[in-house]
Amino acid sequence: MGFLEKLFGTSSTKEETKMENVKLAVIYYSSSGTNYQMAQWAAEGAKEAGAEVKVLKVPETAPQAAIDSNQAWKAHVEATKSVPEVTLNDLEWADAIVFSIPTRFGNVPGQVKQFLDTTGGLWFNGKLANKVVSAMTSAQNPHGGQEQTILSLYTTMHHWGAIIASPGYTDPVIFGSGGNPYGTSVTVDQDGNMVEDVQATVKHQAKRTVTVAGWVKKGNQ
């Protein structure tokens, strides 16, 4: 089978299976808990929409000495040690993916980039095409690169051939939490508290992602 056939598939290889609930992977990276909390809200919203959900963390690659030097980071790592780490099998399993990641200089964290760089094999075999994807982020100030971080992540999703389900302005709750059309973003103060109330927006974004994935999945049956 050639590359294009692997990427796009053919009618003869399409599985004719009974329509099932959308399978959503909520994938997060968090050093102090903000994006973990957003991932939990996303999971709640997706389950309310009838999805089968996995909450998964991106593997930590920072040196232990760096983690130990920050009490909040160290405490969060300990508190979430039972959360399973995301694997390539999880990406293949999922119909849809919601990412929740902090911004790092207007880009994705190195831990996230390292994981994404391992997805080449799935991409080459067409296993990531038509995944429905959406993203959320956080930063310590309102102009700390939130939009750019989400768009940077979406660049990789375009290469996957994924379908991006951005929230746009599809519900009034989006305006109440900052009005980011690319994905929910939140500001975090010096004490680690979220400034905007984004819970309803996160849940709406997750539900929208699941809904779009349901349309795609139904169309592929």
Buried (B, 14 or more C-beta within 10 A) or exposed (E): EEEEEBBEBEEEEEEEEEEEBBBBBBBBBBBBBBBBBBBBBBBBBBBEBEBBBBBBBBBBEBEEEEBEEBEEBBEBBEEBEEBEEBEBEBBBEBBBBBBBBBBBEBBBBEBBBEBBEEBEEBBEBBBBBBBBBBBBBBBBEEEBBBBBBBBBBBEBBEEBBBBBBBBEEEBEBBEEBBEBEBBBBBBBEEEEEBBBEBBBBBBBBBBBBBBBBBEBBEEEE
